[in-house]
Amino acid sequence: MTAHDDALRAVERHVLWLATSIVHHANRVRPNPGGLKVGGHQASSASLVTIMTALWMEHLRAGDRVSVKPHASPVLHALEYLLGDLDAEHLTTLRRFGGLQSYPSRHKDPVPADYSTGSVGIGATAPIWGALARRYVRDHFGTGGGGRQWSLVGDAELDEGAVWEAVLDPMVTELGEVDWIIDLNRQSLDRVVPAMAGTRLPGVFAAAGWQVITVKYGTRLRELFARPHGDALRRRIDTMPNAEYQRMLRRRPDELRSALPGTGPEARDVATVIGAVSDDDLAAAVRDLGGHDLAALREAFEGIDDSRPTVIFAYTLKGYGLPIEGHPQNHSALLTDAQMTELARRLGIDPAHPWTRPSPQSDADRLLAQAAARLRRPDTPPAAAPAVPTDLGRTPSGIQATQTALGRTLLELNRTAPGAAERIVTVSPDVSSSTNLSGWVNKVGVWSSQERADWFADDAETILHWRERPGGRHIELGIAETNLVGLLGELGATWDRWGEPLLPIGVLYDPFVERALEPWSFGIYAGGQSILVGTPSGVSLAPEGGAHQSIKTPSIGLEQPGCLTYEPAFALDAEWCLLECLARLGRPGGTSAYLRLSTRPIDQTLAAVPEDPAARELRRRGVVAGGYPLRRTRHPEVTIVATGAMVPEALEAGERLDAMGIGADVLCVTSPDLLFRAQQARRGLGDAPTWILDSLLPDDRAHPMVTVIDGHPHTLAFLPTIRQVRGTHLGVTAFGQSGDLPDVYRHHGIDADAVLTAALRLLH
């Protein structure tokens, strides 16, 4: 072993000790008067220590980004400390309020992680979308730099469907800077994984166009394999079930010598090979896997092909180097004080000074200093986010749907505010035409890292032109909502990561927002600022039937942290809301947004947009603040509140009540989310502006209220409590039915008759 490798091993020992001690201190040293288990993952961390030491000390460069598997966060913090980025005072704060987070975090850890992880499978795929986002920034603005995108993935994470949706997307095969290292320790939380995933999964990656490198055995085992009959030993270990192999790790040397040959036809040959090996060497050899062998890892890293994504299957031991090594229930196991003392002795650490570094001027100290200098990144101050106009000056007419308004607004913005429009990037999962983005796509083109021929450019019957080029501003993925929102989150983080703000808009069918919800939410948590447009929505998509009708999505928008939500009724409302959401992106303190749009055509004259500029601006302010009065009567007795597609029914019911001599105010709520925030703030539970409550629901108009929405009725059920009036709430609480709008609305009790009847019952 060279002096360099000796230094690497010394750093590795410190990393193992520090990672283990960080968890130990949180659970057994730090006072815990409440008695609630703190937790942490000493075994899961240990399996990655060698890989991460080798990667950080030899192979990473300043431009690289790494997504670290969630349960190995202590290893990341140990390296940050040894490299001088993390102060020692933080090492005692794992999972403490304001301290080191349970899992790597871009915004909550003292040293921001490259990627937030913790949601299994989603952190693994984030570097794929980060690579695409960086390439997009490079192609459009000439910035973003270079560097590889690494994922350190637990083998159990490969059970997640999000992983395979990402791996199989056609765009991914071009990403030669993407590298995954699978920590193949063959254990999950509760058990040893029974299937031989290491022989099955490489074929899946290879079929998807990835380079596959397997690092299975270390130097000791490979030397044994080279001896006479060594191929029999290899075959024995290769074909051994995972659980049997893990049991070998827990056996005494005499038991191991007896059990390792097995009972097959080559048992005698295996016994011959290991017969000349000492007990200690045999115990070491059976543990000698490639993921803990520096030479094998170095060879794998140097063999990466830059022309395609690479996956390295690195065989490891869960709990490597710890007393709990290989135990099937070691996932959440914690070392005892006595075990920590023995570990310190074996690693050459003074347990009385657990946070010591390698000796100054030692080879390990110099290696760390060299790595720290190599990995130091220059600060990248973000460019100013573009100014977005608040009003494009149009007043839509005729019969339109809010979904149609989306595409028209983007085209108009491209014409009137090119500085803002050049930062817009739209993303969809193969639904561009059916969500009214065709005009936008035709205008700005489809982004591709290389120009591709448009073979239908001269076809007169082709309406949607698919011109793929590096300057395009629309990205089309396959039909996988998880991929859509994963990319959306990374495009929404370019202002922070690469210094270039983008205004990303993702469009998908509203019923499938729930499918994308968890990764979308995690992207917001990780700092991605973007707009998600769900369209078409609700039972208003009547002919499509129940499977394509969304019910719960209004609540999702209201309840999602870090997100502003709108459900506009008219085309101009949709335009104003979209502009407001765009103005909140790509900046410190910015926020994501969710727009719920409809395919229902509505007569735009019902909006009664004021012609006076001041009155128009007052209307716009109400729209983006959460709602506005559509109809005020001189002597109101009841208030009808509607959201989105249900406004025509509310207006019709109001007119019919007026004809009966019953005054009815009709209010259009564009954002239940903002109204609820205002109500909370008025009660001292937030800092949102509250003026909209007095504008929309003044004291002198506090009357019984009927609310109606094309979604679950509880979305608006809080509104009567603002003025303490009685209320009835209409909406959709059952799976939808196919049919035309009148039949479907009647079936769910949200038509004009239902609104009028609810008002009469409230009053009488």
N, C-alpha and C positions, 0 to 999 in steps of 0.2 A: 504494500500500500504506500502511495506517495505521501509526501508532507502535506500536499494540498488535500488529499483525501483524509488524512489524519485531522486536519483543521475542520473539514466538513463534518466529520464524525463528532468532533468536539462541539461544534455548533448544534448538531442534531441532538446531542445529549442535553444541552441547555434548553433547546426548544421543547423536548419531551418533558423535562423537569418543570419548566415554567408553565406549559399548558396544563399539566397535571396539577400543579400547585395552585393555579388560578381557580380551578374548580374546587380543590380541597379547601382553600381558604374561605371561599364563599359558603361552603357547607359545614365545615368543622371548626373553623377558627373565628370567623366573624360572628359577633353576637346575633342571635336570632330569637328574640323574646317571644315572637308570635308562634314559633314552632312550625311554620309552613315550610315544606321542603323547597329548597332553593333550586336544586338540580344542576345539571351540567353533564357533559359526556366525555369522561376521561378515556374510555375505550375507543370511541369514534374518532377522537382527536389523535390518539396514538397511532392509528392505522395510517394517517396521512403525514406524520411527522417527517419521514424520510423524503417523501415526494415533495413536500412543500419546502423543506430545507434545500434540496437539490435545485428546485425551480428558482427560488429566490436568490440563492447564493451564486448560481452559475448561468441561468438561462434567461431570466426576465430582463427586460429593458424598460427604460423610463416610459416609453409609449405604450407598453403592454397594459392590459386590464385583466383582472382575475376575479372570477366568481367562485367563492369558497363555499363548499358544502356547509349547510347550517350548523351541524353539530361539531364542526372543526373550528369554530370561531376562537377558542382559546389558543389554537396553534397560530392563527393569524395575529392575535394580540401579542403572543410571545415573540414572533418575528418583528412586529412593529416596535416592541420594546428593545430588542437586541439591536435593531437598526437605528435606534435613537429617535424614532418618531413618537413613541408613547412614553409618557412619564411613569415612573415606578408607582406613583400614588394611585394610578388607575388599576393596577393589577389586583388590588384587593376589592374591586367594586363590581365584579361580574354579577349581573342580574340584580344589582342594587339600584334603587331609584336614582336616575341621573348618571349611572355608571356605565360600564361595558354592557352592551346589549346581549340578550340571549343568543342572537344570531347576527351575523354581520349586517351593518346598516350604513347606508350612505349619508344619513342625516342625523342619526342619534348617537353614533359612536364618537369618541373623542378624535380618533383618526378615521375620517370617512372611508368606508369600504368602497371598492370599485363598483361592486354590485350588492344591493341588498338581497339577502337570501333568507330562507326560513319557511317559505311556502314550497313544499317539496316538488321538485321538477321545474318550477318556474324560474328560480335562480339559476338552474342549470342551463336553461335555454336563453336567458337574458343576453349573454355575450353574442349569440347569433344575431339578435336584433340590434345590439350595440354595433356590431360590425356593419350591418346594413345602414344604420343611421350615420355612422362615420363616413362610409362611402358616399352616401347622399350629400352630406355636408361638403366633402371633397369635390364632388362633381359640380356642385352649384356655386360654392364660394371659394374653392381652392384652399380651404383650411381643414383642420381636424387632425393633421399629422398622420402618423402611421402607427404601427404596433400590432401585436397579436392579441387575440381575444381568447382567454383561457377559461375553461370550466372545470372545476374539481368536483366530481359527481360521485355521490354514494351509489353503489350498485343497486340498492333497494329503490333509489329514485327512478330507475329505469322502468319500474312498474307503472309510472304515471303516464297517462295518455298524452299529456302536453309535450313530453319529451319526443314522442314519435311523430306527433303532428309537425313539430319543428324540424326534426331530422329529415323527414320525407318531403318537405316543401321544395319544389324545383329550384327556387332562387338560392337555396342554401348550398347547392353543389358547387357554386362558383366562389365560395368564401374560403380561400386558402389560408386566411389569417385566423380561422377558427380552429381551436384545439381543445379537445375534451380529454381529461384523464379520469378514467373510471376507477374509483377506489374499490376494487373487487375483493372485499373481505368475506363475502359469502354469508353475511349475517344481516338480519333485519332487527327490528326492535325486540321481537319475542322469540326468535328461533334462528336456527341455521337454515338458510334458503335451500330447499330441497332440490330444485332443478339445476342442471349444469348450465347456467346462463352463459358462462364463459365460452362454451362451445356453440351456443345457439345465436347469441346476440351479435357477434362480429359479422355474421353473414347478413344480418339485417342492415347494419351500417354500410357494408360493402355494396349491397344491392342499391342503396340510396346514393352511391357515388362517393362515399367517404374512404379515405385511406385508413386502414386498420393495422395497428401495431399492438402486438401482445407481448407483455413483459411478465412472464410467469415465474421463471426460476432465477435464483441467484447463483453466485459463483460456486459455492460449495456443492449444490445439487448438480450443477452442470458438470463439475469435475467428476462426480460419482457416475453420472450418465455416460461419461466418456470411457469408463473402465469396462473391462469384459463383463458382459451380462447387464451393463448399465441401462441398456434400452429396455430391459424387463422392468427395472425399477421405475423408469419414466412411465412406461405403460401402466404399471400398477398405480402410480400416483395420479396419472391423467384420468384413469377410469374410476377412481375411487369416489364414491358419493361424498357430497360436501360434508354431511354430518359425520361420516366415518373419519374423514380427514381432520375435522375439527376435534374429534375425540382423541386422535393421535397426539394433538398438542397438549392434552391434559394427562397423558400417561407417564409413568415413571420409565426410566431408560430400559429396565428389564422387560416391562410390559410392552414398550415400543418395539424392542427388538423381536419380540414374539409376534406382535400383532401386525407389524408393517408388511411382512411377506404375504399375508393373506392365505387363502386356501386354493388359489387357482393353479393352473398347470405350470406357471412360472414362479411359484412360491419359492422353490429351491434356488432358482437363479437370483431372486431378490435377496434371499438370506445370505447367499454367497457374497453379493456385493457389499452388504452392510456388515458382514461378519468381521471385516478387517478395520471397521471404524469404531473408535472408542465411544463409550456411552455419552460423554459430553459432546463429542463431535456429531454423533447421530442425532441427539436432541437439537443441536444447532442446525443441522442439515435439514431436518424436516420443517424447520421454521424459515428456511432460506428462500424466501419468495422474492420475485423480481422487484416488487414495489418497495422493498427495503434494501435493495442492492444499488449502490451509487453508480457502478459501472454499467449495469443493465439500463438504468434510467437515463444515464448520459447518452448511451447508444441510441435509445428510443428517441430522445429529444433531438438529437443530431440527424435522425433519419426522417424528420417531418418533411412532407412534400408540400410546398407552398402553393401548388396549383389547385388544391381541393381541401376541404375540411378534413381534419385528422382526429381519430379517436384512439387513445392508448388504453388498453385494458391492463391495468397494473394490479397484479395479484398481491394482496396484503393480508395481514393478520389484524383482526379487530382487538385492540388492547396490546399491540406490539410493544414488548419491553416492559409490560406491567404484570403484576401477579395475576390479573384477571384475563390475561391473554387467551383468546380463543374460546372462552367460556360462553355457552349459548345464551346465557342471561346477563351478559356483561354490559348491555347497552347503557343502562343508567346506574350501573354499579359504581360505588365510591370506595376508594382505598381507605383503609383505616390509618390511624396515626402511626401504628407500628409498621404498616406496609410502606408508608411514605418515608419513614426513617430508613428502612432497608433500601428503598429505591434511591434515596439520596446517597447512601453509602456506596451503592453499586455504580452510580453515575459520577461519583466524585464531587458531590455538592454538599455544602454545609447547611443542614436543615435549619440552623439558627439564623441563617441569612439567605432566605429562599430566593431573593430577587437579585442575586449576584450575577454579573456578566462574566465572560471569559477574562482571564487576566490581561491587564493592559500590555500591549506590545507582543502578545502571544500570536501565533499563527492564526488562531481562530478570531482574535480581535482584529487583526489586519484584514482577514477575509470579510468580516462584517463591515469594516470601514469601506473597503472597495465596493461591496454590494450597495451600501448606502449611497455612495457617490454615483454609482451607475444608475440607481433607481430614482434619484432625485428629479422631480418634475418641475419644470418652470410653471409659474402661475399663469393661468389663462383667464384674464378678465373677460367677462361676457360682453359681447356687443350689446348696444341698447336695443331693446325690442322695438319693432317698427310701430309707428303711430297708425292706429286703426280708426277710420272715421266712424262717427256714431250714427250717421244717417246718410244714405246715398241719394236722398232727394226724390225718390220715386214714390208714386202712390199706385200700387197695383190695382188693376180693375178686372172685370170679368169674373169668370169662375175659376178658382185656383185651389190647389191643395198646398199645405205647408211643405210637403215633400218636394213639390215642384219649385217652391221658392228657394230651396237650398241651392239647387244648381244655378238658378238665375241670379241669386245673390253673389255667388262665387264669380260668375262671368262678369257681372257689373263691377264687382270689386277689382277684378283684374284690369278693367278698363279705366276706372276712376282713381284707384289707389294702387298703382303697380308696386310701390315700395313695400306695402303690406302684403299684396298678393304674391310677390315672389317668395315670401317666406311660408306660404301655405303649401302643405303637402297633404294630399288626400290618400286614404288607404281603404281598401274594401276587399272582402273575400269573394270575388267573382260575382258581385251584384251591382256593378257600376250602372248598367243600363236600367235595371229594375228599381234603382233608387234615384233616378233622374240626374245622374252625374255625366251622362253621355256628352252633353255640350261642353262641359268643363274638360273632360278627357280629350275631346277632339281639339280643344283650344290649346291646352298646355302639354299634351302628350303624356306618355307613360315612361316612368323612369326605369332605365336599365343601365347597368355598368358599361354596356357596349351597345352601339347602334345595331338595330336588327331590321331586316327588310319587312316592309308592310306589303304583303303579297296581295292584299285586297284594296290597295290605294286607288286602283283604276276601275274598281267594281262600282258601278253607279247605284246598285241596290244596297251597298254597305253603308249603314247609317253611323255606326260607331267605329271610328278609325283607330286602329291599335298601332300607333307610331311609338316605338320603343327607342329611347335614346338617353344619353346621360343627362340631358337637360330637362327631361320630363318631370312633371310634378305630381303624378298620380302613381301609386304603387299598388299593384294587384297581387294578392296572395291566393293560394288555393282556398277551398271552402273549409276553413278551420278558424273559428272565432278566437281561440286561444292565441293563435299566431297573430291575428289582427291586433289584438290589444297588447300583446307582447311587444310588437314593433311600435305600436302607438306610444307606449310608455317610454321606449328608448328615443324615438323621435322627439318626444316631449322633454327629454333631458339633455338635448344637445346644447342648450344655452349654458348649462352648468358644466357639462362634461367636456364639450369641445369649444365653448365660447361663441357658438353661433345659434341664436334663437330661431326655432322653427314654430310654425303654427299648424300643428297636425290635426287633421279631422278624419276620424274613422267612421265609416258608414256600414251598418249591418242591419239585418231585419230585427225589428224590436223584439219579437218573441225569443230571439237567440241572445239577447243581452244577458239573460240569466246564465247561459252556457259560458259566456265570457266574463261573468261577474268577478270571480275570485282572482284571476290573473289581472283583470283591469284594476281592481281594488289594490292589489299588491303593487302594481305599477305606480299608482297614485301615492301609495305609502313610500315608495322608493324615490319620489320626487318628479315623476314624469307628468308634465302638464299638457293636456290634450283635450280634444272635444270628441265625445262619442255620440254619434247620431243614430238613434234607433228608429227605423222607419221601414215599412209602414207599421202602425201600432194599433192595438186595441181590437175590439170586435167590429170596428168600422171597416176592417178588411173583411167584410162579411162573406163574400163568395168563397174565400179560402178555407173557411171552417175553423174548428176549434184548435187544431194543431198549429195554426199560424195566427192566433189571436192572443195578444199579451194582456195580462190582467194585473200582475204585481209590479210591473216596471215603474209606475209612478212612485211607488213607495221606495223602490230601490234608489231612485234619484234623490229622493228626499233624505234618505237615511245614510247615504254614502259619505264618509268623511272626505274632506279635501276636494269636494265637488259641488258645483253649482248646477241646478237643474231647471230646465224650462220645458213647458208644453204649450207652445203658442197656438192660437186659433186661426189667425189670418196671415196672409203672405207677408205683410209689412211687419207684423209682430215677429214672425220668424226671422226676417232680415235684421231687425233691431236686436233681437236676442242673440243671433249669431255674431253680430258685430261686437256686442258687449262681451261675449265669451272669448272671442279672438283677442280682445284688448287685455285680457287677463293672463295670457299665455307668455311663456318665454322670458320670465323675469323673476327676481327674488320676491317671495310672497305671492306669486301667482297661484292660480287654481285651475283645476280641470273642470269640465262641464259635460253635462248629458242633456241632449235635446231629444224629446220624444215627438216625432212628426207623424203626420197622417197622410193617407192617399185620398181622403174624402174631399171632393171639390166643394168649395163654399163660395157663395156670392160675396165678393169683396166689398160691395156697397154696404153690407151689414156692419162693417167695421166703423163706418161713419167717421173716417179720419178727418180731423179739423183742417181747414185750409189755411187758417191763420198760422204763421210760423211759430208764434209763441205758444199757441194752443197745441200745435202739433208737437212741439218739444215737450210740453207738459204731458201729453199722451205717451210719448216715447219714454219719458222718465218713469211713468207708471208701469209701462210694459216691462222694462228691465228691472224694476223694483219688486215686481210680483203680481201686479194686477191693476185694473182700471175699471171705472163704471162705463158700461155700454149704454145703459138706459136708466135715467132718473125720472121718477114721477113726482108730481107736486105733493101728493099725500100717500106715501107708501105704507103698505100694511104688511108686506112680505118682501124678502130679499131672495132672489134666485142667483146662485153662484154656479158658473160653468167653467170648465177647463177644456181647451183644445177643440176637438171635433164636435163637442156637445153644445157649443154656443148657439147654433141655429135652433135647437130644440128649446133652449132656455129663452131665447127671444120670442119664439112662437108662443110659449106658455105665458110669458109676460104680457104679450099683446092680448091674448085671450082672457087673461085675468082682468086686464084693464077694461075690456069690453063688458065684463061682468060687474064693473064698478069697483074692482079691487086693485088698488095701486101696487105695482110690483117693480122694484128696482132689479136690474139685471147687471151683474158684475162678471167681468171676464178675468179669471185668475190665470196668469201665465206661469207663476212659480209658487206652488204650495210650499216649496222649500224656503224661499225667502220670506214668505209671510210667517211661517213657523219660527224662523230665526228672529224675526222682528218681535213676535209675541214673547219668545223666551227672553230677549233683551229687555223688553219692557218689565219683565218680572225679575230683572237683575241676574239673568242666567246667560248673558252673552253681551256682545258689544255691537250688534248689528244696528243699522239705522231703523228707527221706528216710525218715521213720518208716514210711511205707506199705510199703516193701520188707520190713522186718522183720515187720510185721504180716501181710502177705500171704504172704510166702515166707521164713519163718524158717529158720535153719540146720538145725535138727533135723528139718525136713521137706523137705530138698533131695533130690528123687528125679527120675527121668526124667519128662519132661513132654510131653504132647500138647496142642497149642493148636488151636482151631477157631473160625473166624469166617466170617460171611456176606460175604466180601470177599476181597481178596488175602491169602494166608497170610503174606507177609513182614511184615504189620502187627504180628504178635505174635512174630515169629521171634527177637527179641532177648531174650525173657523167660528162656529157659534159661541165658543167659550171666550172669544176676544171681547164681546159685549154682553156675555152672559144671557144669550137668547136661546129659545128652543130651536131644535134643528132636526131635519130629516135628510138622510144621505143616500143618494141613488148612485149606483155603479154596477160593476160586474163582479159577481162572486162565484160564478160557475164557468166551466169550460164552454167555449163558444159553439155556435151552430152555423152551418152554411145557410146562405139565403141572401135576399136583398136587404138594404139598410132598414127600411120600415119594419120588416118582419123580425130582423135580429134585434133592433132596438126595442121593439114591443116585447119580444121574448125575455129580454133582460130587465125590462122595466126602466128604461132610460129614454123613452121617446117623450114627445111633448105632452101627450096625455098623462103619462106617469108623473111628469114634473108638475103639471097643473093639479092633478089629484093630490099629490103630496102637499102642495101649498094649501089647498082647501082643507085638508085634514088637520094641518097645523093650526089654521085659523079657526076652525069650527070643531 
